[in-house]
Amino acid sequence: MELKPEMVGDALPRLRRAQGQLSGVIDMMEQGEDCTEVLQQLAAVSRALDRAGFKIVSSGLRHCNAARERGEDPGMTDQELEKLFLALA
């Protein structure tokens, strides 16, 4: 299934924010910041990535269901989408 911007909703902005957060974490590490603060920020980046991934899978489910309702080939089976979802879990 091809990802189209209208399918992923706010996943792309989430990923861009996570990219900025990750750059911040790298800067913190290079500057010798406190370990606790670095790990807290790293956990925030991880959550942001997870949420973006779940958003993409969720959008894929909606897209495939809508395609089936229109009598079209959705491009992915439910089993394939489930496998992607579990890869994120």
N, C-alpha and C positions, 0 to 999 in steps of 0.2 A: 504494500500500500504506500503510495507516495504521500509524503507529508506536505500539506499545503498550508500557507499561513492562516487561512480562515479555519482550519481544522484544529490547530494547536492552541487557540485562544491566547491566554496570557503566559503560556509556557516559555516563549522566547524572551519576554521581558524578565521573567523569573531567572532564566539562565544568564541573562546579561547582568542582573544584580548579583547573582552568585559568582560570576566571573570577577566582578569588582570586589566582592567580599574576599574571594580567594587571593586576589592581588594584595588586599590589605593584610591577610594572614601571612603571606610570604614576607611582606614588608616588616610585620611585627617580629617574625622569626629572625630576619636579617638584622634587626635593630636590638635583638636580645630582650624582647619584652617578656613579661611575666608568663610563665608556663600556663597558669590557670586561664588567663585572659586569651592566650593563643588558642588553647583547646576549646574554650567556649565559642570563639569565633569560628573555629574549624567545624564544630558541631553545627553551628548555624548554617554554614555553607553546605554541609552534608544534607541537612534537612531541606534546604532550598533546592538542591539537586533532586532529592527524592520526590519532592512535591511537583517539580517540573515533569519528572518522568511519569508520575501517576496521572498528571494532567494530560499528557500525551496519550497514555493508554486509555484514559476515560474518553477523550475526544475520539480516539479510534473506535471504541465501542459504539459511541453514538453515531459516528459516520457509517460504520458497517450495518448497524441496525436500520438506519434510514435508507441505505442502499437496498437492503433486503426488502423493506416495505415497498420500495419503488419497483421491485422485481429485477433489480440489477445485481451484478456480481460485486460483493463488498470488497473483494481483494484479499481478505484474510478470514480465516475461520475463527470461531470462538475459541477453539483450542490454541490457535497461534497467539491470539490476544491474551489468553490466560497465561500462556508460557512467558510472554513478555512481562505481564503483571507480576508473576512470581519471581522473575529475574530481578525485579526491583525490591521485592520484599526481603 
